[in-house]
Amino acid sequence: MAVKLIYQMLVKLLSWIVLCARSDITKEIEILVLRHQLAVLQRRTPRPRISWSDRAVIAALTPTTTRSSPSRIPDHERGDRAVDLDEPPE
């Protein structure tokens, strides 16, 4: 644990020394490159179009992957009390 901390401190110290030794032009070029990388990563891709065959596959697989809805589970297995909306609360 202590060795890792000392290593990280040494690496950070050396990176600061290297940063101070760089010229201003090099720093500005690095900033421009980082800004370009950020701009590329922030681009949003358009939403993919789903064809009818994709929809058919999704529709065929959906019933096999979804869990049972609460209406299909008997009241005694639900764990909470079933609420009857037609009767007023006591």
URMODA-V858994 format. One record per residue. N is the residue number from 1. RES is the residue in one small letter. PHI is phi in whole degrees, 0 to 359 (* if undefined). Layout:
N|RES|PHI + N|RES|PHI
//
This chain:
1|m|* + 2|a|292 + 3|v|296 + 4|k|296 + 5|l|296 + 6|i|297 + 7|y|299 + 8|q|296 + 9|m|295 + 10|l|295 + 11|v|297 + 12|k|297 + 13|l|297 + 14|l|293 + 15|s|293 + 16|w|292 + 17|i|296 + 18|v|296 + 19|l|296 + 20|c|291 + 21|a|281 + 22|r|288 + 23|s|278 + 24|d|295 + 25|i|295 + 26|t|297 + 27|k|297 + 28|e|294 + 29|i|296 + 30|e|297 + 31|i|297 + 32|l|297 + 33|v|296 + 34|l|295 + 35|r|296 + 36|h|295 + 37|q|299 + 38|l|296 + 39|a|297 + 40|v|294 + 41|l|289 + 42|q|275 + 43|r|297 + 44|r|262 + 45|t|276 + 46|p|294 + 47|r|294 + 48|p|292 + 49|r|277 + 50|i|258 + 51|s|276 + 52|w|295 + 53|s|290 + 54|d|297 + 55|r|297 + 56|a|294 + 57|v|294 + 58|i|297 + 59|a|295 + 60|a|288 + 61|l|272 + 62|t|299 + 63|p|298 + 64|t|278 + 65|t|256 + 66|t|278 + 67|r|278 + 68|s|294 + 69|s|282 + 70|p|301 + 71|s|289 + 72|r|273 + 73|i|272 + 74|p|300 + 75|d|302 + 76|h|288 + 77|e|261 + 78|r|287 + 79|g|97 + 80|d|251 + 81|r|281 + 82|a|287 + 83|v|252 + 84|d|264 + 85|l|284 + 86|d|282 + 87|e|265 + 88|p|288 + 89|p|292 + 90|e|280
//
